[in-house]
Amino acid sequence: MKYVYFFGAGKAEGDGAMKELLGGKGAGLAEMTRIGLPVPAGFTITTECCDYYLKHGQKYPASLRSEVKKNLAHLERVTKKKLGDAKDPSW
């Protein structure tokens, strides 16, 4: 199961019809990215992940950490910035 959906650089893994999975804001950001609006890159963690967390004693799915790590790396490539970079702390 996929828990993280990326959007940015003119591409989105989701779209506006995926409100139930991405939430209203996540689906809106994906759709705005798909139609070419200038949306800062990012990613959305699904409502299924939230549901899993609530149903499993406040524990995240095992695959979530690797999905977030992969998407953070993608975000850094797209933005040409490094999270926690002391030389560019504004990010």
C-alpha positions in Angstrom: 0.0 0.0 0.0 1.2 3.5 -0.9 1.0 6.1 1.9 2.8 9.1 0.4 2.0 11.0 -2.8 4.4 13.6 -4.3 3.5 16.8 -6.1 5.9 19.3 -7.7 7.8 20.3 -10.8 4.6 20.2 -12.8 3.8 16.6 -11.9 1.5 15.1 -9.3 1.0 11.5 -8.3 -2.6 12.3 -7.3 -5.4 14.5 -8.6 -8.5 16.4 -7.5 -10.7 13.4 -7.6 -8.7 11.7 -4.8 -10.2 13.7 -1.9 -11.0 10.6 0.1 -7.4 9.3 0.0 -5.4 12.6 0.0 -7.8 14.8 2.0 -9.3 18.0 0.5 -6.0 20.0 0.8 -3.8 17.2 -0.6 -6.2 16.6 -3.6 -6.4 20.3 -4.2 -2.6 20.7 -4.2 -2.2 17.7 -6.6 -4.8 19.1 -9.0 -3.4 22.6 -9.0 0.0 21.1 -9.7 -1.4 19.0 -12.6 -3.1 22.1 -14.2 0.1 24.1 -14.1 -0.4 26.5 -11.2 2.7 27.5 -9.3 2.4 25.3 -6.3 5.5 24.7 -4.1 6.6 21.1 -4.3 5.7 18.8 -1.4 4.0 15.5 -0.6 0.8 14.3 1.1 0.5 11.5 3.6 -2.7 9.7 3.0 -5.8 9.4 5.1 -5.3 5.6 5.0 -2.1 6.2 6.9 -4.0 8.2 9.5 -6.6 5.4 9.7 -3.9 2.8 10.2 -2.3 4.9 13.0 -5.6 5.2 14.8 -6.4 1.5 14.4 -3.0 0.1 15.4 -2.4 1.7 18.8 -0.8 4.9 17.5 1.8 3.1 15.5 2.7 4.0 11.9 2.8 1.5 9.0 6.2 0.0 8.7 6.7 1.3 5.1 5.9 4.9 6.0 9.5 5.9 7.1 11.0 4.7 3.9 8.3 6.4 1.8 8.8 9.7 3.6 12.6 9.4 3.2 12.3 8.7 -0.5 9.9 11.7 -1.0 12.1 14.0 1.1 15.0 13.2 -1.2 12.8 13.8 -4.2 11.7 17.1 -2.7 15.3 18.1 -2.2 16.1 17.3 -5.9 13.2 19.2 -7.2 13.8 22.3 -5.1 17.6 22.1 -5.3 17.7 22.6 -1.5 18.7 20.4 1.4 16.5 20.1 4.4 18.4 21.4 7.5 21.2 23.0 5.4 23.1 25.4 7.7 24.1 27.4 4.6 20.5 28.0 3.6 18.4 28.0 6.8 15.5 29.7 5.2 14.3 26.4 3.9 
